[in-house]
C-alpha cells in the first residue's frame, strides 16, 4: 500500500482518554443471538439470498442490486474503487470531495494517477457544486467519490443536488461512489445516490456507525446488476467467498432485532440534544448535524492539531479529532485548522458525564488561548 492513512494511524495510537470524542460510530451494542442450527459449510458466491432480500427491502431495490461482503464499509470502498479503476484503465483521473474522510482519498490515490478535488465550501453550507464539478471533470475522469451526509460537516445532499452531480457524471461517463454510512442514522432523511442515478450511482454503507455493529464487519453496496456481478467476481478471484456467518447474523438482526437496534440508537439521540445545548451555552460555533453523532466545531485556536496532540490529550485527557485530518489536499502536509470533529460514539449513554467533559473542554481552550494568543 503506497498511500497509508495518517488519520487512522493517529486514531489507533491515541492513549486512553478520559473524555474520548473520537468515535463517529456507536458502541456498546450487546445482544443475545439465538441462531439455532446453522449449516456452516454453506457458501454463497453471490451473497446469502435472505440477507440480500432483507437489505433490498431496506433500500427499496431488487436483491440483484445488492452486493454484500464481510469487509465492512471501508473494505467495500476499497474494493469498489479498485474494481472501477480496473474496469476502464483509460480513465486515469478521479475526483474526491474536499474536505473529506482521509481514507477515501488514500484509497483513490492507490488506483488513479491523477486526483482532483471538488471543494465543498463552508460559506455555502458544504453543498455539492455541480457547476464546479463540470469545470474540473474531463473525458479522463473515471470516478467521483462523495460522502452523504458529508464527512466531516454532516451536510445532507438532497435528490436535486445529487441529480445535478449525476448529470455531469453522465455527460463525462464516470461513476459516482457515495459512502452513505452515516445516513443509516436516519435512512428516510437521505436519498441514496443509486435511487437518483441507477446507472452511475453506487452506494457503499454499513451498520457500524448507526447501530454499534462495527465488530460484525458487514459491508453493503448498491449498484446496477452487472456491476454487482463484477464485485462478486472480484471477491471470488481475490479472497474467495465472503463470510456467510456474517451474513446470517446480519439477516437475524434485520429480521428479528430491528426494534432493539433502533432503541439502542435512541440513546444517542438524547446525547445529541444534550451536546447541542451545552455547545450553545458555551458559545461554540458548530455546523448543525441532523443525522449522525458527530459535530464539525470551530474553535478559537489557530491549530487544533497542535492543541490536541500537545496539550488537550496529554494534559487534559481530551480527545476530539483534529480538523486537519479531513483537510489533506493530496499529500500529507497538515493544514492549520481551527476545526475539530467531535464524536459521541464512545460516550457511555448511561453515564455520559457530558457537562463535566464540556467544562474540561472549555478550560483546555481558555488555558491554551491565554498562553498562545
C-alpha positions as CSV (number, residue, x, y, z in Angstrom):
1,X,0.0,0.0,0.0
2,X,1.6,3.3,-1.2
3,X,-0.9,5.7,0.5
4,X,-1.4,5.0,4.2
5,X,-3.9,6.9,6.3
6,X,-2.4,9.4,8.7
7,X,-5.8,9.7,10.4
8,X,-6.2,6.0,11.1
9,X,-2.6,5.8,12.2
10,X,-3.2,8.6,14.7
11,X,-6.6,7.2,15.8
12,X,-5.1,3.8,16.5
13,X,-2.3,5.1,18.7
14,X,-4.2,7.6,20.8
15,X,-3.6,6.9,24.5
16,X,-6.6,6.2,26.7
17,X,-8.5,9.5,27.1
18,X,-10.8,10.4,30.0
19,X,-13.1,12.3,27.6
20,X,-13.0,10.4,24.3
21,X,-14.6,12.3,21.5
22,X,-13.0,10.4,18.6
23,X,-15.7,7.9,17.6
24,X,-18.2,8.7,14.8
25,X,-19.9,5.3,15.3
26,X,-22.0,3.9,18.2
27,X,-20.5,1.4,20.6
28,X,-21.9,-0.9,23.4
29,X,-24.4,-2.9,21.4
30,X,-24.7,-6.2,23.2
31,X,-27.3,-8.7,22.1
32,X,-28.0,-12.3,22.8
33,X,-28.3,-14.1,19.5
34,X,-30.1,-17.4,19.1
35,X,-29.3,-18.6,15.6
36,X,-30.4,-22.2,16.1
37,X,-28.9,-24.8,13.8
38,X,-26.7,-23.2,11.2
39,X,-25.1,-25.1,8.3
40,X,-21.6,-23.7,8.5
41,X,-20.5,-25.5,5.3
42,X,-22.7,-23.3,3.0
43,X,-21.0,-20.8,0.8
44,X,-22.8,-18.4,-1.5
45,X,-21.0,-17.0,-4.5
46,X,-23.4,-14.0,-4.7
47,X,-24.2,-13.4,-1.1
48,X,-26.7,-15.0,1.3
49,X,-30.1,-14.7,-0.6
50,X,-32.1,-14.0,2.6
51,X,-29.6,-11.2,3.7
52,X,-29.8,-9.7,0.2
53,X,-33.6,-9.8,0.3
54,X,-33.8,-8.0,3.6
55,X,-31.2,-5.4,2.6
56,X,-33.0,-4.9,-0.7
57,X,-36.2,-4.3,1.2
58,X,-34.5,-1.8,3.4
59,X,-33.2,0.2,0.5
60,X,-36.2,-0.3,-1.9
61,X,-34.1,-2.0,-4.6
62,X,-34.0,-5.5,-6.1
63,X,-31.8,-8.2,-4.5
64,X,-29.8,-8.2,-7.7
65,X,-28.7,-4.6,-6.9
66,X,-27.2,-5.6,-3.5
67,X,-23.6,-6.5,-3.1
68,X,-22.6,-7.9,0.4
69,X,-19.2,-8.6,1.8
70,X,-17.7,-9.2,5.2
71,X,-15.2,-6.4,4.9
72,X,-17.2,-3.5,6.4
73,X,-17.8,-0.2,4.6
74,X,-14.1,0.5,4.4
75,X,-13.4,-2.8,2.7
76,X,-16.4,-2.1,0.4
77,X,-14.9,1.3,-0.5
78,X,-11.5,-0.1,-1.3
79,X,-12.9,-2.9,-3.4
80,X,-15.4,-0.8,-5.3
81,X,-12.8,1.9,-6.1
82,X,-10.3,-0.7,-7.3
83,X,-12.8,-2.6,-9.5
84,X,-14.0,0.6,-11.1
85,X,-10.4,1.7,-11.7
86,X,-9.6,-1.6,-13.4
87,X,-12.9,-1.5,-15.4
88,X,-11.5,1.2,-17.8
89,X,-7.8,1.8,-17.5
90,X,-8.0,4.7,-20.0
91,X,-9.8,6.7,-17.3
92,X,-6.7,7.9,-15.4
93,X,-8.1,10.5,-13.1
94,X,-10.6,10.7,-10.3
95,X,-12.2,13.4,-8.3
96,X,-12.6,13.4,-4.5
97,X,-14.6,15.9,-2.5
98,X,-12.8,18.3,-0.2
99,X,-12.8,18.3,2.8
100,X,-13.3,14.5,3.2
101,X,-12.7,11.4,5.3
102,X,-9.0,10.9,4.6
103,X,-9.0,7.1,4.0
104,X,-11.3,7.6,1.0
105,X,-8.7,9.9,-0.6
106,X,-5.9,7.5,0.0
107,X,-7.9,4.6,-1.5
108,X,-8.5,6.6,-4.6
109,X,-4.8,7.6,-4.8
110,X,-3.9,3.9,-4.9
111,X,-5.6,3.4,-8.2
112,X,-5.8,6.7,-10.1
113,X,-2.6,8.5,-11.2
114,X,-4.3,11.9,-11.0
115,X,-6.7,13.0,-8.3
116,X,-8.6,16.3,-8.4
117,X,-10.6,17.8,-5.6
118,X,-14.2,19.0,-5.6
119,X,-14.4,21.7,-2.9
120,X,-17.4,21.9,-0.6
121,X,-17.3,25.4,0.8
122,X,-18.3,26.2,4.4
123,X,-19.7,29.5,3.3
124,X,-22.1,27.6,1.1
125,X,-23.1,25.1,3.8
126,X,-20.8,22.5,2.3
127,X,-23.2,21.9,-0.6
128,X,-22.2,20.0,-3.7
129,X,-21.5,22.3,-6.6
130,X,-22.3,20.7,-10.0
131,X,-21.1,23.7,-11.9
132,X,-17.7,23.4,-10.3
133,X,-17.7,19.7,-11.0
134,X,-18.3,20.3,-14.7
135,X,-15.3,22.7,-14.8
136,X,-12.9,20.1,-13.3
137,X,-14.2,16.9,-14.9
138,X,-12.8,15.6,-18.2
139,X,-13.1,12.6,-20.5
140,X,-10.3,11.0,-18.5
141,X,-12.4,11.1,-15.3
142,X,-13.4,7.6,-14.2
143,X,-14.7,8.3,-10.7
144,X,-16.1,10.8,-8.3
145,X,-16.1,9.9,-4.6
146,X,-18.5,11.6,-2.2
147,X,-20.0,11.1,1.3
148,X,-23.6,11.8,2.2
149,X,-24.1,13.0,4.8
150,X,-20.9,14.8,4.2
151,X,-18.0,13.8,6.4
152,X,-17.0,15.8,8.3
153,X,-19.6,18.6,8.3
154,X,-22.8,16.4,8.3
155,X,-24.4,18.4,5.5
156,X,-27.1,16.3,3.7
157,X,-27.3,16.4,-0.1
158,X,-30.9,16.1,-1.4
159,X,-32.2,14.5,-4.5
160,X,-31.9,17.6,-6.7
161,X,-28.3,18.3,-5.6
162,X,-27.4,14.7,-6.3
163,X,-29.2,14.7,-9.6
164,X,-27.2,17.7,-10.8
165,X,-24.0,16.0,-9.9
166,X,-25.0,12.8,-11.7
167,X,-25.9,14.7,-14.8
168,X,-22.3,15.7,-15.1
169,X,-21.3,12.1,-14.5
170,X,-23.5,11.0,-17.4
171,X,-22.1,13.8,-19.6
172,X,-18.4,12.7,-19.0
173,X,-19.2,9.0,-18.4
174,X,-17.9,8.3,-14.9
175,X,-19.2,6.6,-11.8
176,X,-20.2,8.4,-8.6
177,X,-19.4,6.3,-5.5
178,X,-21.1,7.7,-2.4
179,X,-20.2,6.5,1.1
180,X,-23.6,6.7,2.9
181,X,-22.7,5.0,6.1
182,X,-23.9,8.0,8.3
183,X,-27.3,8.0,6.5
184,X,-28.2,4.8,8.4
185,X,-28.9,7.1,11.5
186,X,-32.0,8.3,9.6
187,X,-32.3,6.5,6.3
188,X,-35.5,8.3,5.4
189,X,-33.8,11.7,5.5
190,X,-31.1,10.9,3.0
191,X,-31.7,9.7,-0.6
192,X,-29.4,7.1,-2.0
193,X,-27.2,8.0,-4.9
194,X,-28.4,4.8,-6.6
195,X,-32.1,5.9,-6.4
196,X,-31.1,9.2,-8.2
197,X,-28.9,7.6,-10.9
198,X,-29.0,3.8,-11.1
199,X,-26.6,3.6,-14.0
200,X,-23.8,5.8,-12.5
201,X,-24.5,6.0,-8.8
202,X,-23.0,3.4,-6.4
203,X,-23.8,3.3,-2.7
204,X,-21.4,2.0,0.0
205,X,-22.6,1.6,3.6
206,X,-22.7,-0.5,6.7
207,X,-24.3,-0.6,10.1
208,X,-21.2,0.0,12.2
209,X,-21.9,3.8,12.8
210,X,-25.6,3.9,13.5
211,X,-26.1,0.7,15.4
212,X,-22.8,-0.2,17.1
213,X,-22.2,-3.2,14.8
214,X,-18.5,-2.4,14.0
215,X,-17.5,-5.9,15.0
216,X,-19.8,-7.5,12.5
217,X,-17.9,-6.2,9.5
218,X,-20.9,-6.3,7.2
219,X,-20.4,-4.2,4.1
220,X,-23.2,-3.3,1.6
221,X,-23.1,-1.7,-1.8
222,X,-25.9,-0.8,-4.1
223,X,-25.3,-0.7,-7.9
224,X,-26.7,-1.9,-11.2
225,X,-26.9,-5.7,-11.7
226,X,-23.9,-6.0,-14.0
227,X,-21.7,-4.0,-11.7
228,X,-22.8,-6.1,-8.7
229,X,-21.8,-9.2,-10.6
230,X,-18.4,-7.7,-11.2
231,X,-17.9,-7.0,-7.5
232,X,-18.8,-10.6,-6.6
233,X,-16.5,-11.8,-9.4
234,X,-13.7,-9.8,-7.8
235,X,-14.3,-11.4,-4.4
236,X,-14.1,-14.9,-5.8
237,X,-10.9,-14.0,-7.6
238,X,-9.2,-12.5,-4.6
239,X,-10.3,-13.9,-1.2
240,X,-13.0,-16.4,-2.2
241,X,-16.5,-16.3,-0.7
242,X,-17.2,-13.7,1.9
243,X,-18.2,-15.0,5.4
244,X,-21.7,-16.5,5.3
245,X,-21.8,-16.4,9.1
246,X,-21.5,-12.6,9.0
247,X,-24.5,-12.5,6.6
248,X,-26.5,-15.0,8.7
249,X,-26.1,-12.8,11.7
250,X,-27.0,-9.7,9.7
251,X,-30.2,-11.4,8.5
252,X,-31.1,-12.4,12.0
253,X,-30.6,-8.8,13.2
254,X,-32.6,-7.3,10.3
255,X,-35.4,-9.8,10.7
256,X,-35.7,-10.1,14.5
257,X,-33.8,-7.4,16.2
258,X,-34.6,-4.1,14.5
259,X,-36.6,-2.7,17.4
260,X,-33.7,-3.4,19.7
261,X,-31.2,-1.8,17.3
262,X,-33.4,1.3,17.0
263,X,-33.8,1.5,20.7
264,X,-30.0,1.4,21.2
265,X,-29.7,4.2,18.7
266,X,-32.2,6.4,20.5
267,X,-29.8,6.6,23.5
268,X,-27.5,8.8,21.4
269,X,-30.4,10.9,20.1
270,X,-30.7,12.1,23.7
271,X,-27.0,12.6,23.9
272,X,-27.1,14.8,20.8
273,X,-29.7,17.1,22.3
274,X,-27.7,17.4,25.5
275,X,-24.5,18.1,23.5
276,X,-26.1,20.8,21.4
277,X,-27.5,22.5,24.5
278,X,-24.0,22.5,26.1
279,X,-22.3,23.9,22.9
280,X,-24.9,26.7,22.7
281,X,-24.4,27.5,26.4
282,X,-20.7,27.8,25.9
283,X,-20.9,29.7,22.7
284,X,-19.2,27.0,20.5
285,X,-19.6,27.6,16.7
286,X,-20.6,24.3,15.0
287,X,-22.3,23.1,11.8
288,X,-25.7,21.6,12.5
289,X,-25.8,17.9,12.1
290,X,-29.3,16.5,12.0
291,X,-28.4,12.8,11.4
292,X,-25.2,11.3,12.9
293,X,-23.4,11.7,16.2
294,X,-20.5,14.0,15.1
295,X,-20.2,17.7,15.1
296,X,-17.8,19.9,13.0
297,X,-16.8,22.5,15.5
298,X,-14.8,25.7,15.1
299,X,-12.6,26.7,18.0
300,X,-10.7,30.0,18.8
301,X,-7.4,28.1,18.3
302,X,-5.3,28.5,15.1
303,X,-4.0,24.9,15.0
304,X,-6.2,22.3,16.7
305,X,-3.8,19.5,15.7
306,X,-1.1,21.1,17.8
307,X,-3.5,21.9,20.6
308,X,-4.9,18.3,20.8
309,X,-1.7,16.4,20.4
310,X,0.4,18.7,22.6
311,X,-2.0,19.8,25.3
312,X,-5.6,18.7,25.3
313,X,-4.9,15.0,25.1
314,X,-1.8,14.6,27.3
315,X,-2.6,17.3,29.8
316,X,-6.4,17.2,30.0
317,X,-7.4,13.7,28.8
318,X,-9.5,15.2,25.9
319,X,-9.5,13.5,22.5
320,X,-11.6,15.1,19.7
321,X,-10.3,14.6,16.2
322,X,-8.1,17.4,14.7
323,X,-9.8,19.0,11.7
324,X,-6.6,18.8,9.8
325,X,-7.1,15.1,9.2
326,X,-10.1,16.0,6.9
327,X,-8.2,18.7,5.0
328,X,-5.3,17.0,3.2
329,X,-5.2,18.2,-0.4
330,X,-3.4,15.3,-1.9
331,X,-0.2,14.9,0.1
332,X,0.4,14.6,3.8
333,X,1.1,18.2,4.8
334,X,-1.1,19.1,7.8
335,X,-3.1,22.2,7.2
336,X,-3.5,24.6,10.1
337,X,-7.2,24.4,11.0
338,X,-9.4,25.8,13.7
339,X,-11.8,22.8,13.3
340,X,-12.3,19.7,15.3
341,X,-14.7,16.8,14.8
342,X,-16.4,16.0,18.0
343,X,-17.9,12.4,18.1
344,X,-20.2,11.0,20.7
345,X,-19.9,7.3,19.8
346,X,-17.6,6.4,22.6
347,X,-19.6,8.3,25.2
348,X,-21.4,6.0,27.6
349,X,-25.1,6.9,27.3
350,X,-25.9,5.5,30.7
351,X,-23.3,7.7,32.4
352,X,-22.3,10.3,29.8
353,X,-20.7,13.0,32.1
354,X,-21.1,15.4,29.2
355,X,-21.3,18.5,31.4
356,X,-18.0,17.6,33.0
357,X,-16.5,16.8,29.6
358,X,-17.5,20.2,28.1
359,X,-16.3,22.0,31.2
360,X,-12.9,20.4,30.7
361,X,-13.0,21.3,27.0
362,X,-13.8,24.9,27.8
363,X,-11.0,25.1,30.4
364,X,-8.5,23.5,27.9
365,X,-9.4,26.0,25.2
366,X,-9.1,29.0,27.6
367,X,-5.9,27.9,29.1
368,X,-4.2,27.3,25.7
369,X,-5.6,30.5,24.3
370,X,-4.3,32.5,27.3
371,X,-0.8,31.0,26.7
372,X,-0.6,31.3,22.9
373,X,-2.9,34.1,21.9
